[in-house]
């Protein structure tokens, strides 16, 4: 597949964060871009406003005529999240098209580029966005395919004038094994996607394979303690490592730390975003930027101006009466990081958490972990499981989590009931968490708390 010949691109699952990045990339190159997604969202609406034709019914008759016959100038991309019985995918296969996964296309785009790939079960989106921002801010420049909307740029894809590329490397479906980076970063390797991997050991092996694919002369950066099975630069917070975050502190609501990798010291770095876990992410990002000879002062200034990623510890309301933070956390360890950070920032406020579990398999596999972490909240409003690509599993529901929790102030509720409760209780500290469609509540919750 020669990408420079491509004139038309169809993306099945165009509304996904990674797929929409590819859609924008090809549209910018002048290609005709069309696609399908099952739900209209703010992101798909934005793509349509940018000139892309999108359908919301999985029906082959709605596919434009220009995509009915295979030719060298046509590229069909699909996400593994598409159902196997998709009528659109069936049509393309019957017509004789070669179908490419998003990760395969990302591998083709990054071929020949100096690639920084960030992997990890959590932390990868914020870390890759931080690196891209440091490179942009410092004038080093880069292109980037990100797994979230970078607040500084209001986009998930950035364009540069050099051969440096930052990519978020997704472990789902072993997608990241299509990449051969110059710099690989591994932020975490907690058990996840067990519907794909079966058990944690297979996930670990996949990360080790990813680490083995670094180009000759390349560099592996990984969180200290991870069993990556390869030599590299370790990083950690407040403990001995190749790259260290030290003297971590909160002053006037801002997070500060010092960086030291034995050769470069950067003192009094102020983070533009909150969260202890983001100190870890920043430490990895600094080490990656130093490999590209970015000046320490530029790195320090860039991190201070970094506005974060949409739905990653994102402040929705912040005033005297109410604090409302929204986060994408959908794994017990991500929830732990989010809740811990909120409680450190606001130790004297009552924390109300609204959580929407994501996937039946993940709920089943980590029910005890979810219960333990959610017990850290002062009040819990628990929504139904968001199924995404999955069919229901008998006996697996949100009540499983509730039944295992020790904290008494908890209840299961629907979305409208959740809004009604918030309207009555007017919580002083609210955290919404989940990777499903819980973000549809954000605007309404914001309105309620801003007009108390």
PEVEN-V317003 format. One record per helix or strand of 2 or more residues. SS is the DSSP state (~ for helix, > for strand). FROM is the first residue (numbers start at 1). LEN is the number of residues. If there is no record, write none. Layout:
ss = [SS SS]
from = [FROM FROM]
len = [LEN LEN]
//
This chain:
ss = [~ > ~ > ~ > ~ ~ > ~ > ~ > ~ > > > ~ > ~ ~ > > > > > ~ ~ > > ~ > ~ ~ > ~ > ~ > ~]
from = [3 8 17 32 42 53 60 65 74 87 99 102 114 124 143 155 164 172 183 194 200 219 233 243 254 265 276 296 314 323 332 351 360 367 379 398 410 415 429 438]
len = [3 5 12 5 8 3 3 3 5 8 3 9 6 14 8 4 5 7 4 4 13 5 5 9 7 6 16 10 5 5 14 8 6 8 8 7 3 11 5 13]
//
